[in-house]
Amino acid sequence: MKDLQIKKLYYSISEVSKMLGLEQYVLRYWETEFEQLRPQKNRAGNRIYTEKDIEIVKLIKRLTREDRYTIEGARQVMGTLVAENGTLREGALEEHLRQMKGGNGEQQPVNDTLQALRTALVELRSKL
């Protein structure tokens, strides 16, 4: 018989931590840095995460760990991707990813960007 998973309404911080491979202290820290991440607390004072909160954590994780944004940079991107009601705007992430891609459809390596900046700075210095 198939093991059907029942979706929960709320998840504890330890469940979210295991689910996403993050330490609990990282989740608590991100709460202080990102206004979009505000899990509720139950009567005992424990954090309870909804599916919406988990999606926001996944986005923050992607921005900081995979896309290598600083906290400040990820905060700015989050401001453009998350609507006022705290949900991810429809198509916002896809649009952001398209903007990050180079002409060949692949993400530009950081070295290419730094090389272009270096070239521009050398030209500017020669004009001065």
Secondary structure by P-SEA (a helix, b strand, c coil): ccbbbbbbccccaaaaaaaccccaaaaaaaaaccccbbbbbcccbbbbbcaaaaaaaaaaaaacccccccaaaaaaaaaaccccccccccaaaaaaaaaacccccccccaaaaaaaaaaaaaaaaaac
